[in-house]
Amino acid sequence: MPTVNEVYEYLKRIAPEEMALETDNVGFLVGKINAIADNILVSLDITDDVISEASEKNATLIIAHHPLFKTLTSVTDKDKTGQKIVRMLTEELSAICMHTNLDAAHDGVNDTLAELIGTTHTESKAEPLPDHKCTQSGEIISYGRVGLLKNPCTVPEYLEFLKEALDANGFRYYDSGRKVHKIASVAGGGGDEWDKAIKSGCDTFITADIKYKLFLDAKDHNINLIDGGHFCTENPVIKTLANKLRSTFPDATVTTSEIHKQIQEFY
């Protein structure tokens, strides 16, 4: 059976931590590094419900996308984050979190999203957004992708496809009247990558947590804008990651969270 450290070392190979933003907090965050990781639960977030799910499944390790915490000055049961950590330690649960490093990694969050939303480019893969950086070993660090839709369509037609592909409750969007063909996509809150979508000559930009001003900018630039939801644009990678773990650690039981869902609803 693998240890938490063996799983952690594998995750660092597929999503090097140097790919993470400097302000991010990724890696082994809670638990015992040499504990046996014979039962792994993969989830986008570590919520109270996910911790309960892990306990019910007899999991010993939770692998999550979003960090359980970024900065801490104390760990006590006086606040919600501290309560989660104390509970996890009491129940002998470890946690590894892969955030912006997994966003940028090959076959990570953004590659998974680009494939799911139907965009392709060279070698059947969407390409990184422009102005990307590189690691010391030459790996591209880009937190978005740009690609082409094989069969261009109208925004309403594309939204119908997208709702099923992302298993979403609904979308906020702006329809410029242009057909959806060249798409820039950034999983999670990627409004800061807007200029790169324009530079790439895209007719459509998909991300999440879009602010009002960006909708005004979309109208000014005559670009389709779709808020796919933070959860819905990032959660698909959980299945991808679980499959990689099953292949690499066949002796371990690997499951994905069945309880953690999109919490936004649309009236």
Residue pairs with C-beta under 8 A, 6 or more apart in sequence:
1 36
1 37
1 38
1 251
1 252
2 36
2 37
2 38
2 249
2 251
2 252
3 33
3 34
3 35
3 36
3 37
4 28
4 31
4 32
4 33
4 34
4 35
4 36
4 37
4 60
4 61
4 94
4 96
5 28
5 33
5 34
6 37
6 249
7 37
7 40
7 61
7 63
7 96
7 245
7 249
7 252
8 27
8 28
8 33
8 96
10 245
10 248
10 249
11 63
11 96
11 98
12 27
14 105
14 106
14 107
14 108
14 244
15 98
15 101
15 102
15 104
15 105
15 108
16 101
16 105
16 135
16 139
17 26
17 27
17 101
18 101
18 135
18 136
19 100
19 101
19 103
19 104
19 105
19 135
19 139
19 141
20 26
20 99
20 100
20 101
20 104
21 100
23 70
24 67
24 70
24 99
24 100
24 101
25 67
25 69
25 70
25 71
25 97
25 99
26 67
26 97
26 98
26 99
26 100
26 101
27 96
27 97
28 94
28 95
28 96
29 67
29 68
29 69
29 95
29 96
29 97
30 68
30 85
30 88
30 89
30 93
30 94
30 95
31 61
31 88
31 89
31 92
31 93
31 94
31 95
32 92
32 94
33 94
35 60
35 61
35 92
35 94
36 60
37 60
37 61
37 94
37 249
37 252
38 60
38 251
38 252
38 253
39 57
39 58
39 59
39 60
39 61
39 252
39 253
40 59
40 60
40 61
40 62
40 63
40 245
40 249
40 252
40 253
40 254
40 255
41 50
41 53
41 54
41 57
41 59
41 61
41 62
41 63
41 255
41 256
41 257
42 62
42 63
42 64
42 238
42 241
42 242
42 245
42 254
42 255
42 256
42 257
43 50
43 53
43 62
43 63
43 64
43 65
43 238
43 256
43 257
43 260
44 64
44 65
44 66
44 231
44 234
44 235
44 238
44 257
44 260
45 64
45 65
45 66
45 260
46 62
46 64
46 66
46 68
46 84
46 95
46 97
47 260
48 84
49 259
49 260
50 62
50 64
50 257
50 259
50 260
51 62
51 84
51 87
51 88
51 91
51 93
52 259
53 257
53 258
53 259
53 260
54 62
54 93
55 91
55 93
57 255
59 93
59 255
60 92
60 93
60 94
61 93
61 94
61 95
61 96
62 88
62 93
62 94
62 95
62 96
63 95
63 96
63 97
63 98
63 241
63 245
64 95
64 96
64 97
64 98
65 97
65 98
65 99
65 102
65 109
65 234
65 237
65 238
66 97
66 99
67 97
67 99
68 81
68 84
68 85
68 95
68 97
69 81
69 85
72 81
74 82
75 82
75 85
75 86
76 82
76 86
77 83
77 86
87 93
88 94
88 95
98 241
100 143
101 108
102 108
102 109
102 237
102 241
103 109
103 110
103 143
103 187
103 188
104 110
104 140
104 141
104 142
104 143
105 111
106 139
107 240
107 244
108 237
108 240
109 187
109 188
109 234
109 237
110 142
110 143
110 144
110 145
110 185
110 186
110 187
111 125
111 126
111 145
112 187
112 236
112 237
112 240
113 145
113 185
113 187
113 233
113 234
113 236
113 237
114 125
114 126
114 145
114 147
114 185
115 125
115 126
116 165
116 166
116 236
117 162
117 165
117 166
117 183
117 185
117 206
118 149
118 150
118 161
118 165
119 126
119 145
119 146
119 147
119 148
119 149
119 183
119 185
120 126
120 147
120 148
120 150
121 127
121 146
121 147
121 148
125 147
126 145
126 146
126 147
126 185
127 145
127 146
127 147
128 140
128 142
128 144
128 145
128 146
129 142
129 143
129 144
129 145
129 146
129 184
129 186
129 193
129 196
129 197
129 200
130 146
130 196
130 199
130 200
131 196
131 199
132 140
132 141
132 142
133 140
133 141
133 142
134 140
134 141
135 141
143 186
143 190
143 193
144 184
144 185
144 186
144 190
144 193
144 196
144 197
144 207
145 184
145 185
145 186
146 182
146 183
146 184
146 185
146 197
146 200
146 202
147 182
147 183
147 185
148 181
148 182
148 183
149 158
149 180
149 181
149 182
149 183
152 179
152 180
152 181
153 161
153 179
153 180
154 175
154 179
154 180
155 173
155 175
155 176
155 180
155 204
155 224
155 226
156 175
157 180
158 180
158 204
159 171
159 173
159 226
162 168
162 171
162 206
162 226
162 228
163 170
163 171
166 228
166 229
166 232
166 233
166 236
167 232
167 262
168 228
168 229
168 232
168 262
169 229
169 262
169 264
169 265
169 266
170 266
171 226
171 227
171 228
171 229
172 210
172 215
172 226
172 227
173 224
173 225
173 226
173 227
174 215
174 218
174 219
174 224
174 225
175 224
176 203
176 218
176 219
176 222
176 223
176 224
177 222
178 203
178 204
178 222
178 223
178 224
179 203
180 203
180 204
180 224
181 203
181 204
182 200
182 201
182 202
182 203
182 204
183 202
183 203
183 204
183 205
183 206
184 193
184 196
184 197
184 200
184 202
184 204
184 205
184 206
185 205
185 206
185 207
185 233
186 193
186 205
186 206
186 207
186 233
187 207
187 208
187 233
187 234
187 237
188 207
188 208
188 209
188 230
188 233
188 234
189 207
189 208
189 209
189 230
190 207
190 208
191 207
191 209
191 210
191 211
191 214
193 207
194 205
194 214
194 217
197 205
197 223
198 221
198 223
202 223
203 223
203 224
204 223
204 224
204 225
204 226
205 218
205 223
205 224
205 225
205 226
206 226
206 228
206 233
207 226
207 227
207 228
207 233
208 227
208 228
208 229
208 230
208 232
208 233
208 234
209 227
209 230
210 225
210 227
214 225
215 225
218 224
218 225
229 262
229 264
231 261
231 262
231 263
231 264
232 262
235 262
238 256
238 257
239 256
242 254
242 255
242 256
245 252
245 254
246 252
246 254
